[in-house]
Amino acid sequence: MSPTSVPTLVDVAREAGVSIATASRVLSGAQHVSEARARAVRKAITELGYRHNAVASALRSQRTETVGLILPRYTTGFLSALIESVSEALDDAGLSLVLRYSAEGDDHDARTVESLLSRRVDGLVICPPTEEVSRDAVAAADRVPVVQVGRHIFGDGTDSVGLDDNRATDLLVGALADGGATELVTVGLSPADPADARRIAAVRASCELRGVRFDGARPAGAELAGGVSAANELVASGDLARLDAVVCANDDVAHGLVTVLRLNGVDVPGAVQVASLLDVSSVEGDDEREITTLRHPWPAMGREAVRLLLDALASGDRDDSGGARRVTLAPRLLHGRSTR
């Protein structure tokens, strides 16, 4: 190579003492390359100042080495850990991330998927806002591998990474039972929503195991206003004379509920304990935490999603055989001042 020429993959392979195929595998993040050879290739890249030509690579492989990540428009800060972990895992594999937020409308996920497919992404990681809305989106993406994170649409043949609902509810109900809870309700979970219905069933099962009476799901929106409304109804109905625990859909619902209960003279957690199924805060220390909640393992979920996607890409095709892989992870219980 002359001093003025641009280094090529051939130069990198020669400098590293490996074949061109091996150098190419290191650049693409493929497996089955020894660590010693991978180090030699990376050293040659640095010393030669080689820059990977993604366009040329895409023309040769018919891949763009990009992956789309679709998040709901209402995404809150706690999903930043998911974005970061997906981005880092893709970087390690030599792939780039294209982030999109869903547009408004019933077909918003489908239109966002079509937009990413028009950019020739190699695969998709989707965080569905609801099961119903996202069915068309998953169907629209049938030309590339798809991994769902968070909610999971059963029976559609795609891989997914989600929360272990049984383990999650058992942690939360167990904490309430340890604090003396004898009868509880849920707030912010809708029996009409398939995912919420599974969570309600998991809460009921955990109550049976712990000897706590389950008094059903109280209708309320899964936001701060929903918690406020539910608290007003609980106070007005007189049900708090027997209820001593509430499981909320998320921290926002729990904060609304706790605020109104205390304004009405209800002792939280003395008379009523309140806990949340989903942490949406960035508070780490229990001393500063108001709501007892579950922190979802978003970083691990992101890494697992990329692992499943890379496996699918390595196999060459999306698996339509019905053998979809489902990875479930346990959350972490964070104690706050809303329980005993």
Secondary structure, 3 states (H helix, E strand, C coil): CCCCCCCCHHHHHHHHCCCHHHHHHHHHCCCCCCHHHHHHHHHHHHHHCCCCCHHHHHHHHCCCCEEEEEECCCCCHHHHHHHHHHHHHHHHCCCEEEEEECCCCCCHHHHHHHHHHHCCCCEEEECCCCHHHHHHHHHHCCCCCEEEECCCCCCCCCEEEEECHHHHHHHHHHHHHHCCCCEEEEECCCCCCHHHHHHHHHHHHHHHHHCCEEEEEECCCCCHHHHHHHHHHHHHHCHHHCCCEEEECCHHHHHHHHHHHHHCCCCCCCCCEEEECCCCCCCCCHHHCCCEEEECCHHHHHHHHHHHHHHHHHHCCCCCCCCCCEEEECCEEECCCCCC
